[in-house]
């Protein structure tokens, strides 16, 4: 009986935050979503008179790990994500007592491949990017070999005879995950041998398009997109990978590399013409609502028309806003604090 009471008490502690709660919201996660959430946090602080939430850029994977670590004032209330939460991450949340997670889709972002304003204009295909960055690529007989391409012209004679050097996010980044799925996988499928491999051995195929070069052609530049911009300015031959919103914010220093003949713009992303785009999310810990002051008010500010509307202040910062029907769906989920279920996570 004593063991049962002890187990019940421990379960209660993991399910309910401490009563002596923080008086300031804490948010972690994606560097891509960071500027949008920061803008909302500042607007919330001014309008509500409450403390402005603390927003940290930890990367999508790192943010979700912190968010899912448990319930209580020593854990984050929200996490930004540049991709949807994974099934394995959701299972970790539940295992650690974070059972009530609200998924709020806030808009869209295109993934940009960019270079210095001083560089010559460049256009690449997804297949060419795969050939530049994959650890292994098919040879002319379809056999996988260590990537031999050193110069862009090794891939296609029409491309510059410059060293392949691409600065991008680390494996913990949602931007890295999205880039792999939207560009590397799509580029791999342009090879008949790899399309066949996907049919015969999906896991082996996944390893091919997810494995990036480790010989210096792909450089993990951390979660600091500002550092990538600085390095692109210093080396006009290098390319960098980050979200469209960051490209917009740094238009004086860097410019877009078109992909499959389409440039990343607000219009091409919103219309679906630019195929390297993804939804952006904020996840809320419902178990902290009514315990951490201001969470409902912060959510209300985020989903307001003045924030995520077509002419809202987040659009001014580069967010590609949700179409009307999707915006209404987001508001309905957020206002009702509808929680994710295992069936809703891929």
N, C-alpha and C positions, 0 to 999 in steps of 0.2 A: 504493500500500500504506500509506504514512504517513497519507494522508487517511482511509483506512478505519479505521486504528487510532485516529486522533484522534476520528472520529465515534463510534466504539464507546465511547471513554472518556467523551465528553460525554454520551452516552446513559446510561451507567452512573451518572454523577453526578446526573442528573435523576431516576433511578429509585430511588436509595438515599439515605436521609438521612445527614447527616454523623455520624461515629462519636462525636465529642465532643458528645453530645446534652445537651439541657436535663434537669434533674432535677425539673421541674414541668410538669404538663400545662397546655396552653393551649387555651381554648375561646372561640369567638366566636359571634355570630348573634342569633337572634330575641329581641326584648324580651319576647315572650309566654312563651317557653320558659325564659327567663333565671332566674326564681325557682325553677323546678323543678330545673334543672341546678345552680344554686347550692346548693340544699338537699342534693342528692346529693353535690356536691363537698365540702361541710362534713362530711357523714356519712362519706364516704370518708377524708377527712383524719384524723378522729378514730379510725376503726376500723383504718386501715392503718398509721398512724404516719408515712406519707409526707407530703410537702408538699401542702397543699390546692390543687387546681387553680385557676388564674386564669380567671375567667369574665367576658367582656366582652359588653355589649349593643350590638351594631352594626346590628341589623336583619337579617332573613333574607337579603335580596339582598346586602347588604354583607358578611355573614358568609360566604356561599357564595363570593363573589368572592375573599375572603382565603384561604379554605380551598382553593380551586381554583387558587391562584396558583403552587403548586409543592410540591415535597417537600423537607423539610429542617427543621432546628430553628428557622429563622426564620419558619416558616409554622405555622398552627394545627393541632392534632391532631384536634379535633372542631369541628363547627358545629351550632348549634341552628337549627331551621327550623319555622316555623308553616305550612308547605306543603311539598309534595314538590319535590325538585330538578327544575328544568326541563331539557328535552333540550338546549337551547343551553348551559346551565350545565354539564351533565355533559360535553358535548363540549369545553368550555373546560378542565375538569379533565383530561381525557385528553390534550388538546393540550399541557398544561403538565406532563405526567408523573404526574398524580394518577390512576392507572389502577385502584387498588383501593379503592373506596369502599363502606363498609358502611352500609346504611340501617336505622336502628332506630326503629320506630314506638313511641312511649312512652305515648300516650294521646290524648284528645280535648279540644278546647276550643270553647266556643261564642263567637261574635262578638257582643258586646253593643253596643247603642246605649243610652247612659245619660244621665242628667241629674241635677241637684242634688237632694238629699233635700228641699230647700225648694220644689221645683217641683211643680206639680199633676201627677197621674198622667197618662200619655200613652200612647196606642197608635197605631202606624203600620203600614201595609202596605208590602210591598216596592215596589209600584207607586208609592206616595206618596213613598217615599224616593228612588226614581229620579227622580220629577218634581221633587224638591227639589234634587238634587245633580248631575244630568247636565248637561253643557255645552249639549247640544241635546236638545229633546224634540219629539214630534209635536204639531202644532196640531190643531184639530178636523177638518181635512181630511186629516190624516196626513202633512203636510209637515213636515220637520225645521226648527225655528226656534231661535234663541238662547233659552235658558231665561228666560222672563219672570217667573217666580215670585219675589217678594220676601218675602212672608209665608207662613206655613204655611196660613193661611186662603185664600190664592190658589189652593191646590191643592184644598182641600176646606173648605167653609164651616163644617164641624163642628170643624175644627182651630183652635188658638189664632191670634189675629191678632197674632202676634209674628214678628219678623224671623227668617228662616232663617239659622242660624249653626251649622255642624257642624264640630267639631274632630276631625281624623283623621290617620292615618299618611301618610307620604310614599310615593312610588312604589317606593322600595327595600324597603319593608316587606312581609313575607309577609301581615300582617294586611290591608294595602291590597289585595293580590292576591286574597285570600280574600273580602273584602268585595265587591269588584267582581264576582267570579264568583257568589257565593251570594246577593247582594242586588241589585246593579245589573243584572246580566244577567237574573235572574229577574223583576225589576220591568219591564224593557224588554219582555220577552216578553208582558206583559199587554196591550200595544198591538198590535192586529191588523196595523197597517202595519209595525211593527218585526219581528213574527213572519214576515211575508212577506219583509222585507228579509233576514232570516237565511237564508231558503231561496234567494233570488236572488243575494245577495252577502254571504257570511259575513264577509269582511274589513271591509266597510263597516259591517255590524251590530256587529262587535267594537269598531270605533272609537267607535261611539255609546255603548255601555255602559261602555267603559273611560275615556272622556273626562269628567273632573270639571270643574265650574265653576271659573273663575279670577277671579270678580268679588267674592270675599269671602264667599260663602255657604258654601263649603267651605274650611276653613283647615287647611293642612298644619302640624301641631303637632310634627313631629319624632318621634323614637323614644322620647321620654321620656313615658310614660303618666302619671307623677306630675304633670307639668305640665298635662296635660289635666284631671285631677281638680281641681287648684287653680283653673283657669279656669272649670270648671263651678260650683264653689263661689262664685266671684266673680260669675258671670252665670247665674242660674237659668233663663233663657230659652234658653241654648245647649245643644247636645247634643254628646256625644263618642262616639268609636268605639274600643273596645279589647276585649281578650279577656275571657271570662267569669271566669277566675281572678282577673284584676285587679279586676273588679267585686266579687267575693267579698271580696277583701282590703280594699276601700275601702267596704264596705257602710254604714259610719257616715256617709259623706260623699255618696255617690251611689246612685242606684237605677236599675233597669232600665226601658227603654221596651219594651213588648211589641211583637212583630212578627207580623203576621197573626194576632193574637189569642192568641199563646203567649208566655209569659214565659220568659226564660232561667234555668233552674235546673239543678242537677246531674241531677235526675230526668228533665226534659224533654230534655236533651242526650243522656243515656245511652240513653233509650228511642227516640230518633230523632224525637220529636214536634216538637222545636225544630229547624227546618230550616236555621238559620244556624250550622252547626257544622263543624268540620274536624279532621283528624288532626294531631298534632304529632310532629316527628321530631328525632332526633339523628343526625348523620352522622359516622362515624369514618374516619380515614385509616389503612387497614390497613398501609400501608408504614411507619408510625411505630410500630406495635406491636412490642414486643421491642427497640425502640431508645429510645423515650421511656418511662422507668420508670412503671409503675402503670396503663398504659392498659387492660390486661385486667382488672385489679382494679376499676378505675373502671366499666367496662362491666358487670361482675358486680354491682356495687352498684346500678347504675341499673336493671337488669332483675330485681333481687331482688323477692320478694313483699313484703318490708318496705318497699320503695320504691314500686313500681307496682301492688302488690296492691290489692284492693278496700278494705282497711282500712290501707293503707300511709301513710307520712308525706307522700307527694305528694298523696294524696287530701285530706288535711287542709289542704293549701295551695291546693286548688281544681282539681287535675287530675281530669278525668273519665276514670276508669281503663278499660283495655281489657277487653272480655269475655274469659272464660277461654280460649277457643280462639285468639283473637287474641294474648293475652298469651303463650301457649305458642309460637305461631309467631314472635313477636318474640324470645323467649328462644332458640329454635332457630337463628335467623339470627344473633343476636349471639354466642352461644357458639361457633358454627362460623365466625364472621367471614366469612359468605357475602357476596361482593361483588356490587354492582349490575352489570348488563350494559346495553348500549344498548337491548335489547328491553324492559327493565323500566322505562324512563323515557319519560314522555309528552312 
